[in-house]
Amino acid sequence: MTLALILSFTLLMLLAVPVGHALVLSSAFAIYFYGGLPLSIVVQQLYQQTQSFPMLALPFFMLAGTLMLGGTLGNELLAFASKVMQRWKGGPLATTVVASVVFGGVSGSAVANASALGSVLIPWQKRQGYPSALCAANNSTSAVIDILIPPSIPLILYSLISGTSIADLFTAGLLPGVLLAVGLVVACNWIARRRGFAAVDKSATMQELGRLAVLSSPALLLPVLILLGLRFGIATPTEIAVLAVVYALAMSVFFYRDITWSRFQDNLIEAGVATGVVMLVIMGSAAVGWILTFDQVPEKFATWITETVQNPILIILSMNILLLVIGMPLDLPPAILLLGPIFVPLAASIGMDPVQLGLMMVLNLGIGLYTPPIGTTLFISASIAKTSLGATTRELWPFFLVSMIVLALVSYVPAITLY
């Protein structure tokens, strides 16, 4: 049954069928091909996966992100990031990195980050004399920081399929996110020095930076409040997500005073559409997961790997290689939902903490978001920059190298995530 599932899913992907629909259709075909099970199992799995209270955290975090970034706050965050970084060589490029850090505490989505920041920063960077392809490469890689800084949508998905604490995952994502940001800033500075790009402006005063920091503080405080609320048990992840929406509304109404009924409706629609896309993938993955469990694929795969490779270092390396290969054609949410049930028992067999595994998977699959042939943030960034995919890919290597170094640290140094 698993073979029929894999073949039909691959065929549907080659036919450019959306991932969520491909998961549902391939599951139905596999069960029909098996012949001994009713097709109603697919419907049951689709429905059952939606009956989860923690799942409600997804739409509320998405709504909080659209509310906070849809108005004045988004502009203030960009102004703060640009003023902080533009006094150094490579500052315009590094602005994207710093903005991804602060936006990551609000949106939790790499794709949303690449689109929102790229549409504003890439044209500005091009006006500063930076090549279009370099701007696109920088934007596509910096967006991955978003899925490490809480609240991270992929980490929530991993928590749902692994049973790992969301609070532990959010806390564990901070240091890797900071390390990746620092590494990318260094790469931007090195590129600017190597190519002779000068600093843009050194005129920003401490008073001006302080004013921008105050105006940006609601977004900067949100991830801190989320972590404190989860760490001290003040509320559940779903309740924290609802409170984040209330917080975002309060900031828009009383602090920035920029909310209108029309914008609120637009934010609701945007969050609803994004939630629908993710939920369809989750529902389809539930049916696929049931088939894999029925065929005992996770247990057989874990047994085969441990008997074949045995060395834990090589097992982790094998997992990373498989994730990199899978992450190239497959988007991040379905890859987590499909590979998570397989990798969790395998990691347990070598004594790897599920929190460390979660960060390794999310970062690894995040790299796939800008790796050809189907890199989502790569396509978005190249389209915004109006440059070719090939030219953008050639500019990726310094950022890719930094990402791989951070991935190696996360994979082999438990203290990076288990502090």
N, C-alpha and C positions, 0 to 999 in steps of 0.2 A: 504493500500500500504506500509506503514511503517513497519508493521508486516512482510510482505513478504520480505522486504528489510533486516530486522534484521536476520530473519531465514536463508535466503540464504547467507548472509555475514558470519554468524557464521559457517554455514556448510562449506563454502569455506575456512575459516581460519583453521578449523579442518582438512581439506584435505591438508593443507600446501600450498595453493595457495598464491602467493605473494600479499601483501596488495593492491597495485595499481590495479592489475588485478581483485582482489576480489571486490573492490569498483565498478569498471566499470560493471562487470558481474552481481553483485547483483542489481545494479541500473536498468540495462536493464531487468532483470527478474521481478523486482517489477513493472515497468511500463507495461511490457507485461502481468503480472498477473492482473493488474488493468483493462486492456482491453479498456479503453476509451481514451487513449493517444497514439500518434505515437512514435515508438522507436527512431525516428530522434531527439527527445528531448535530449536523452543521448549524441548524437554526437554534437548537438548544445551547450550543457553545457560543454563538453570536450573542444571544440574549443574556446568558449567565455572566459573561464577562462584563456587561454593563451594570450588573447589580453589585457594585462595590462602592462603599462609602468613601474610601480613600481616593477613588477615581475622580470624585468631584473636585479634588484639588486642581486638576488639570484646567478645566474651563475657567475657574476663578482666578488662578494665577495668570492665565492668558488675558482675561478681562482686565486685571489690575495693570498688566503691562501695556495694553492698548490705551487705557485711560491716562496713564502717567506719561507715555511717550507721544500721545497724540496732540498735545498742546504746548504751552509755554515751556514746560519742564524739559522737553526734548531739545529745544533750542538752547536753553541754559546749560544743559549738560555738554553739548557740543562746544559752546563758547568756553566753558571751564576747561575742557580737555585741550582745546586748541591753544588757549593762552598759557597753560602749564607747559606744553611741549614745544611750541614753535620757536622758542629761543635757542634750541639746540639744533645741530645739523641733523637732518632727517626728521625734524619736528613735525612737519605736515603728515608724513607717513606714520610717525609714532602717535599722532593724534587719534588715528583710527584704532590703535591698540588700546590706548587709555580709555577712549570712548567705549570700546567693547567691554572693558572691565566694569565701568559704571553702568552701562546699559545691561550688562549681564545680571546685575542685581535687580533688574526690573522685568526684562522680557523672558529670559530663560530659553530662548530659541536662537540657534545660530542662523537659520534662514531669515528670520525676521530681522536680526541684527545686520546681516549682510545687505539686505534690501534697504532698511531704514538709514543706516549710516552711509552706505555706498552712494545712495542717491544725492546725499548732501556733500559728503567729503571728497568723493572722486572728482567731480567737476572743479572743486576748489583746489585740490592737489594738482590737477592738470594745469590750472591757471598759474600755479607756482613753478611750473616748468618740469614737473615729474612726468615720465612716460606713462601713457595710458595703460599699457600692459603691466607695469610695475605697480601702479595704483590698484589695478584689479586683483593682482596676486596678493598684495598686502591686505586688501579688504576681505578676500575670500578666506585667508588663513586666520586673521584676527577674529573673525566671527566665531571660531571654535571656542574662544575663551568664554563665550556666553553659556555654553553647556557645562562648564565646570563651576562657575560662580552661582551660588543659590539665588533664586529658586530655579533649578535646572529641570526642564521638562524630561529629557532623557533619563536623568537620575531618578525621577519619580516613576517612570516606566520600569526601570530596572528594579526599583524597590517593590513594585507590584508583582513582578514575576519571580523574585528571589526571596521575598519576605524579609529583606534587610531594612533596618531602621532608616527612614528618610532623614531624620536628624543627623544620624551618623554619616550618611552619604553627603549631605549638604556641608557638614563640617569638614569632611575629608576632601571635598572639592576645592576648598579655598587655597591651600598651599600650591597644588598643581596649577591652578588658575593663575596665581601670582607668578609662579616660576615661568609659565608659558608667556605671560605678558612681559616680564622682564627680558626674557630671551628674545622676543620679537622686537622690543624696543632697541636692544643692542644690535639686532640685525638691521633695523632701519637706519641706525646711526652709522653702522659699518658701510652699508650701501651708499649712504649720502657722502661719506668721506671718500670712498673708492671712486665715485663718479663725479665728485666735485660739486655737489649741491650745497649751497650756502644756507645758513639759518635765515628764517624769514623775518623775525621781529624780536627785539629784545626790550621792548618798551613797556611790557606789562609790569605794573607795580604790585607790591604786596597788598596794597589797599584794594586794587582792582581784583586781584585773585581772591582775596577774602570775600569781597562782595559776591563774586560768582560762585564761590564755595557755599555761601549761605543760600543763594538761590537754588543751588543744586542739591542742597542737603536732604530734602525729602527722598530723593532717589538713592542717595548715598547711604541713608539710614535704613532703607527698607530691608536689604539683606541682613543687616545687623539685628534688626527687630525680629526677622523671621527665625534666625538662628537662636536668639535668646528665648523666643517663645517655644521653640521645639526642644532646646536643650534643657530648659527648666520645667518642662511639662506643663506650661501655662495653657496650651491648647493643642489639639491634634493637628496634623498637617492640613486636613480639610478646613478646619476652623481657622487656622492661620491664613489659608488662602482667601477665605471669606473676609477676614479682618483686613487683608491686604487690599481688597476691593474697596472696603469702607475707608481705609486710609487714603487710597488713591482719589476717591471721590471727595473726601474732606480736603485734601491738598488742592484739588482743582477748584473747589467751591470757595474755600476760605483763604488759602494762601496765594494762589495764582489768579483766581477769579476769572478763569478763561473757559469754563465749561458752558456749553449750550445744549439745549435739547437735541438739536440736529447732530452735534458732535457725539453726544452720548449714544444716540441711535446708531451712528456709524461705528462707534467702538464696539457696541453690542453685536452688530452684524459681523464685524471683522473677527472678533473673538469666537463667535458662533461658527463661522465658516472654518476657522483654523481648528476648532475643537472637533467639528464633524469629520474633517480629513483624518485627524489623529485617531479618533474613535473607530472609524471604519477599519483602519489598519490594526488597531488593538483587537477588534472583534474578529477580523479575519485570522489574526495570529493565534487567537484562542482555539479556533478550529484546527489550525495546523499543529498547534501544540498538543492537542488531544490525540491527533493521529500519531505524532512522534512518540508520545507516551504509550499509546496502545501498542506500538511496535517496539517499545523499549529501546528506542534509539539513544537517549541520553546515557543510560546505563551501559549499553553495548559500546558506545563511543568512548566513554570514560575507561572502561575495561581495556579496550583495544589500545588506546593511547598509553595508558600506564604500563601495559605489558610490552608494548613495542618500544617506547622511548625510555621510560623508567626515570631518567634523570629529571628532577623538577625544573632545573634551569632550561633544559631543552623542551620540556612540556610547555612552559610559559612562552618560550620562543615560538613553538608550533602554534599555540593559541593566537599569538600576535600576528603571525604570518597569515593564518586563516582569516582573522578579523580584517586585516588589510585587504586581502583578496576579495572577501565578501563585501567589504565597505565600498569598493570601487563601483560596482553596478547597483547595489542595494542601498536604499536610504536608511538613515540612522534608526528611526523608531522601529520599523519592521525587523531590522537586523538584531536589535537588542531583544525584541520579543521572541524572535525565532532562535537565536543562539544562546540566550540567557539560560533557558532550561537545560541545555546541553552542557554549558560551561560551568554552571554552579556545582554539580556533583563532581565534575572533573577537577575543579579547583579544590574542593573539599578533600579529594583523594590525595592531594599533595600538600595539604595543610595551608592552603592560601586562603586568607580572610575574604569573605564575600564583599566587604566594603572595598578592599583593594582591587578585587576583580571588577567590581562595578566601575570604578574610576578608570581602570585599564581599558575596559570595553568601550566606555563612552569617549575617552580621548582617542582611542584607536579608530573607532568608527567615525569620530569627528574629523579625523584626517581624511577619511574617505569622502567627506563632503566637498573637498577641493581637489580630489585626485581624479584625473580622467579615467574612463571615458564618460562617466555620468556623475560629475561633481556638481551638486546643487548650488553651493555658494560660488563655485568657480563660474558656472554659467551665468548666474545673476550678476556677479561682479564684472565679467567680461562684457555682458550686455549693457550695463550702466556705463562702463568706460568706453563703449563703442570700439572695441578692439577684438582681434581674433583669439580664439581659444588656444591656438598653438603658441602665439606670442605670449599670452598670459602664463601658459604652462612653463615656458622657458624661464620666466622670472620667479618661479616658485621655489627654486632649490634652497636659498638661504633660509626661508621660512619653514620649509619642509624639514631641513636639517635640525632646526631648533625644536620643532615638534617631536621629531624622533628621539632627540636627547631627553626631553621631558617624559616621553612615553617609556623610555628605558628606565628612567628613575622611578616612575610610578610602578612599573612592572617588577623591578628587582630590589627596590628599597622600600620595605613596608612602612618605615617611619615617615615617608612622604605623605601617606594617607592615613596612617593609624596613630597619629600623634595625640 
